[in-house]
Amino acid sequence: MYRAPAAVRPRRAFCGRTPYAGRMIGDRDDQAVHPTRTAALFLRQFVQSPRTVGAVMPSSAALARAMLAPIDFASARTIVEFGPGTGAFTREISARLTPECRYLGIELNPEFVRKLAGGFPRLSFVHGSAADLAQMLAAQDIDSVDAIVCGLPWATLPISLQETVFAGIDRALVPGGVFVTFGYLQSLILPAAWALRRLLRRSFAEVGRSPVVWGNVPPAFAYICRKRM
């Protein structure tokens, strides 16, 4: 089942030292996580829970840059990430955040949450489902969101759950807010991809695609979506 109870970390995204799991985490974001160890962790979690992890390898830095290109980090005040995993997109987000911008990562896999908390102590993460976005934002005293970066494995999620997630996105995003997710090139013709595109077109005023990121394994692209003004 996709839902899980949320275990909320401290509310402030930018803090000097943050207690987590009974220890103190240092001040420096881990910008150089060893790629072999990260890939191994990702693969182990995929083997244990393929439906919720959804891929055998983390996304590439090139895909992360394509995902973040539509976001105006200079003006954003709150950014939410669905399914940060081992931090492929989180690392790029962290490097671009301004001191005024809050970040909240929502991750279902508890092992990934522990990894993220240790690697990005300045950021806030919760263990739970994107379907519970409203409750998690309320717990963090967040009223609205400027951008949502999504790494969820849509092909493995029931349509009813997808619709719940998109309803929550619509309520949370500011008018004109941006939502970005990705798809794999070889999956474009599959029924799940068609269903996702229909849902995106119903949910957003604008839906576009980035160029194909050939440096990702497998090749992928970003869906770039904007809420109605």
C-alpha positions as CSV (number, residue, x, y, z in Angstrom):
1,M,0.0,0.0,0.0
2,Y,1.4,3.4,-0.9
3,R,0.3,5.4,2.1
4,A,2.6,5.5,5.1
5,P,2.5,7.5,8.4
6,A,4.5,10.7,8.2
7,A,7.4,11.2,10.6
8,V,7.9,15.0,10.4
9,R,11.4,16.4,10.8
10,P,11.9,19.9,12.3
11,R,10.0,22.6,10.5
12,R,12.8,25.0,9.6
13,A,14.6,24.1,6.3
14,F,17.7,26.1,7.0
15,C,19.2,25.2,10.4
16,G,22.8,24.9,11.6
17,R,22.7,21.5,13.3
18,T,19.6,19.3,13.2
19,P,18.8,16.3,15.5
20,Y,17.7,13.2,13.5
21,A,17.5,9.6,14.5
22,G,19.2,10.2,17.8
23,R,22.3,12.0,16.6
24,M,23.5,15.4,15.5
25,I,24.0,16.0,11.8
26,G,26.7,18.4,10.6
27,D,26.3,21.6,8.7
28,R,27.5,20.7,5.2
29,D,25.2,19.3,2.6
30,D,26.7,16.1,1.0
31,Q,27.4,17.3,-2.5
32,A,29.7,14.4,-3.4
33,V,27.8,11.2,-2.4
34,H,29.8,8.2,-3.7
35,P,28.0,7.2,-6.9
36,T,28.7,3.5,-6.5
37,R,27.3,3.4,-2.9
38,T,24.3,5.4,-4.0
39,A,23.5,3.2,-7.0
40,A,23.9,0.1,-4.8
41,L,21.4,1.5,-2.2
42,F,19.0,2.4,-4.9
43,L,19.2,-1.1,-6.4
44,R,18.7,-2.8,-3.0
45,Q,15.6,-0.7,-2.4
46,F,14.3,-1.5,-5.9
47,V,14.7,-5.2,-5.3
48,Q,12.8,-4.9,-2.0
49,S,10.0,-2.7,-3.2
50,P,10.0,-2.3,-7.0
51,R,6.5,-0.8,-7.2
52,T,7.4,2.2,-5.0
53,V,11.0,2.7,-6.2
54,G,10.2,2.2,-9.8
55,A,13.7,2.2,-11.3
56,V,16.9,0.3,-10.9
57,M,19.2,3.3,-11.1
58,P,19.1,6.9,-9.8
59,S,18.4,9.7,-12.3
60,S,21.3,11.5,-13.8
61,A,22.5,15.0,-13.2
62,A,21.6,15.9,-16.8
63,L,18.0,14.9,-16.2
64,A,18.0,16.9,-12.9
65,R,19.1,20.0,-14.8
66,A,16.3,19.5,-17.3
67,M,13.8,19.1,-14.5
68,L,14.9,22.2,-12.7
69,A,15.3,24.5,-15.8
70,P,11.7,25.8,-15.7
71,I,11.8,26.8,-12.0
72,D,12.5,30.5,-11.1
73,F,14.7,29.9,-8.0
74,A,15.1,33.7,-7.5
75,S,11.5,34.2,-6.8
76,A,10.4,30.8,-5.4
77,R,9.5,30.7,-1.7
78,T,8.6,27.1,-1.3
79,I,9.7,24.0,-3.3
80,V,8.4,20.5,-2.7
81,E,9.9,17.3,-4.0
82,F,8.0,14.1,-4.4
83,G,10.1,10.9,-4.1
84,P,13.6,12.4,-3.8
85,G,15.0,8.8,-3.5
86,T,18.8,9.1,-3.0
87,G,18.9,12.8,-3.9
88,A,19.7,13.0,-7.6
89,F,17.3,16.0,-8.0
90,T,17.7,17.1,-4.4
91,R,21.4,17.8,-4.9
92,E,20.7,20.2,-7.8
93,I,17.8,21.8,-5.9
94,S,20.0,22.4,-2.8
95,A,22.7,24.1,-4.9
96,R,20.2,26.6,-6.3
97,L,18.0,27.4,-3.2
98,T,18.1,30.9,-1.9
99,P,18.1,31.5,1.9
100,E,14.5,32.7,1.6
101,C,13.2,29.5,-0.1
102,R,11.9,26.6,1.9
103,Y,12.3,23.0,0.8
104,L,10.2,19.9,1.7
105,G,11.0,16.4,0.5
106,I,8.3,13.7,0.7
107,E,9.7,10.2,0.5
108,L,7.9,6.9,1.1
109,N,11.0,4.8,1.6
110,P,12.4,5.1,5.2
111,E,15.9,4.1,4.2
112,F,16.0,6.9,1.6
113,V,14.7,9.3,4.2
114,R,17.6,8.4,6.5
115,K,20.1,8.8,3.6
116,L,18.6,12.2,2.6
117,A,18.6,13.5,6.2
118,G,22.3,12.7,6.5
119,G,23.2,14.1,3.1
120,F,21.2,17.3,3.2
121,P,21.0,18.5,6.8
122,R,19.8,22.0,5.8
123,L,16.7,20.6,4.1
124,S,13.5,19.1,5.6
125,F,12.2,15.6,4.7
126,V,9.1,13.7,5.8
127,H,8.4,10.0,5.5
128,G,5.1,9.5,3.8
129,S,2.9,9.6,0.7
130,A,2.5,12.4,-1.8
131,A,-1.2,11.7,-1.5
132,D,-1.1,13.3,1.9
133,L,0.4,16.5,0.7
134,A,-2.2,18.8,2.4
135,Q,-1.6,17.3,5.8
136,M,2.2,17.4,5.4
137,L,2.2,21.1,4.3
138,A,-0.1,22.0,7.3
139,A,2.3,20.2,9.7
140,Q,5.1,22.4,8.3
141,D,3.0,25.6,8.4
142,I,3.3,25.9,4.6
143,D,0.3,27.6,2.9
144,S,1.2,27.3,-0.7
145,V,3.9,26.0,-3.0
146,D,5.7,27.6,-6.0
147,A,7.1,24.5,-7.6
148,I,6.9,20.7,-7.2
149,V,9.6,18.4,-8.5
150,C,8.4,14.9,-8.9
151,G,10.2,11.6,-9.1
152,L,7.3,9.3,-8.5
153,P,7.0,6.1,-10.6
154,W,3.7,6.9,-12.2
155,A,3.5,3.6,-14.2
156,T,3.3,1.6,-10.9
157,L,0.6,3.8,-9.2
158,P,-3.1,3.1,-9.5
159,I,-5.0,5.8,-11.5
160,S,-7.2,6.6,-8.4
161,L,-4.0,7.4,-6.4
162,Q,-2.6,9.5,-9.2
163,E,-5.9,11.5,-9.3
164,T,-5.6,12.0,-5.5
165,V,-2.1,13.3,-5.9
166,F,-2.9,15.7,-8.7
167,A,-5.9,17.0,-6.8
168,G,-3.6,17.8,-3.9
169,I,-1.1,19.5,-6.3
170,D,-3.8,21.7,-7.7
171,R,-4.8,22.9,-4.2
172,A,-1.2,23.5,-3.1
173,L,0.4,25.2,-6.1
174,V,0.1,29.0,-6.4
175,P,-1.5,30.3,-9.7
176,G,1.1,29.9,-12.4
177,G,3.1,27.5,-10.2
178,V,5.2,24.8,-12.0
179,F,5.0,21.0,-11.7
180,V,7.8,18.9,-13.3
181,T,8.0,15.2,-13.6
182,F,9.7,12.9,-16.0
183,G,9.1,9.9,-18.3
184,Y,11.3,7.4,-20.1
185,L,11.6,7.6,-23.8
186,Q,11.0,3.9,-24.5
187,S,7.8,4.1,-22.4
188,L,6.1,6.8,-24.5
189,I,3.8,4.4,-26.3
190,L,2.7,2.4,-23.3
191,P,-0.8,2.7,-21.9
192,A,0.5,4.1,-18.5
193,A,2.3,6.9,-20.4
194,W,-0.9,7.8,-22.3
195,A,-2.9,7.8,-19.1
196,L,-0.4,10.1,-17.4
197,R,-0.4,12.6,-20.3
198,R,-4.2,12.7,-20.3
199,L,-4.1,13.4,-16.5
200,L,-1.5,16.1,-17.0
201,R,-3.6,17.8,-19.7
202,R,-6.7,17.8,-17.5
203,S,-4.8,19.1,-14.5
204,F,-2.7,22.0,-15.9
205,A,-3.1,24.9,-18.2
206,E,0.2,24.2,-20.0
207,V,1.9,20.9,-20.5
208,G,5.2,20.8,-22.4
209,R,8.2,18.5,-22.7
210,S,12.0,19.1,-22.5
211,P,14.4,17.7,-25.1
212,V,15.3,14.1,-24.6
213,V,18.1,13.6,-22.0
214,W,20.3,11.0,-23.7
215,G,22.7,11.1,-20.8
216,N,20.2,9.4,-18.6
217,V,19.8,5.6,-18.3
218,P,17.4,5.0,-19.8
219,P,17.0,8.2,-21.9
220,A,14.3,10.4,-20.4
221,F,12.6,13.8,-20.7
222,A,10.8,16.2,-18.4
223,Y,7.1,17.0,-18.4
224,I,6.9,20.8,-17.7
225,C,3.4,21.8,-16.4
226,R,2.0,25.1,-15.2
227,K,-1.1,25.7,-13.1
228,R,-3.8,28.1,-14.4
229,M,-3.4,31.7,-13.4
